[in-house]
Amino acid sequence: MKPGGVPRVLLIEDDPAVREGLELALTLHGYRVRVVESGEQGLERLRADLPDVVVLDLMLPGMDGFEVCRRIRAAREVPIIMLTARGDDMDVVAGLEAGADDYVVKPVQPRVLEARIRAVLRRIGRDQAELERHGDLTIDRAGLVVAKGGVPVSLAPTELRLLLELSGTPGRVHSRQQLLESVWEHGYFGDSRLVDACVQRLRAKIEDDSAAPVYVQTVRGFGYRFGPM
């Protein structure tokens, strides 16, 4: 999103009442909303448009939201907020593993969804003018670029924000609750799987061996820390 620009939201939702209600609510909050009713239409729209965030229903006809999420994540690093009909652990975990950054349980309260969108846009909009080196890992906070061994690493917005948060204080232990509040900007108990799933995805991209992490380390019973290496 350009500074001062209107945030663009792609809403993929098959239920007409939900689709129209969220489109109206988000438009009234100042977003430019594009709506489609199927995963196939959503992928087509994504190729034609450049949304700042995707709001994706998981229970779509035809291509379901999980597959749509995987395809979006394979092509773009746009933030994805999934809508799930229930707070079912399996659905939520599967969605997060597919690459979603956050989730909202239906029935969706527009103010909750709008708050999540604002939070994810703030996360990707923050930058700090520093270039850091940690072993083979280079983090350009101003350019929001990460490289490993000189090769750029493609990170989703929440993965990048998590890495920036942890690497900002090497060696310090961050609880899952602290990370929920600082990275996701909400501290709902029970959402710790947001953190764990994001850590798994991040490790797969920056660690030589995600089973024996050097950068993002687990401190059992407490949370995660960056290094020491």
Stockholm file with secondary structure:
# STOCKHOLM 1.0

chainA/1-229         MKPGGVPRVLLIEDDPAVREGLELALTLHGYRVRVVESGEQGLERLRADLPDVVVLDLMLPGMDGFEVCRRIRAAREVPIIMLTARGDDMDVVAGLEAGADDYVVKPVQPRVLEARIRAVLRRIGRDQAELERHGDLTIDRAGLVVAKGGVPVSLAPTELRLLLELSGTPGRVHSRQQLLESVWEHGYFGDSRLVDACVQRLRAKIEDDSAAPVYVQTVRGFGYRFGPM
#=GR chainA/1-229 SS CCTTCCCEEEEECCCHHHHHHHHHHHHHTTCEEEEESSHHHHHHHHHHCCCSEEEEESSCSSSCHHHHHHHHHHHCCCCEEEEESSCCHHHHHHHHHHTCSEEEESSCCHHHHHHHHHHHHHHHHCCCSCEEEETTEEEETTTTEEEETTEEECCCHHHHHHHHHHHTSTTCCEEHHHHIIIIISCCCTTTHHHHHHHHHHHHHHHCSCTTSCSSEEEETTTEEEECCC
#=GC SS_cons         CCTTCCCEEEEECCCHHHHHHHHHHHHHTTCEEEEESSHHHHHHHHHHCCCSEEEEESSCSSSCHHHHHHHHHHHCCCCEEEEESSCCHHHHHHHHHHTCSEEEESSCCHHHHHHHHHHHHHHHHCCCSCEEEETTEEEETTTTEEEETTEEECCCHHHHHHHHHHHTSTTCCEEHHHHIIIIISCCCTTTHHHHHHHHHHHHHHHCSCTTSCSSEEEETTTEEEECCC
//
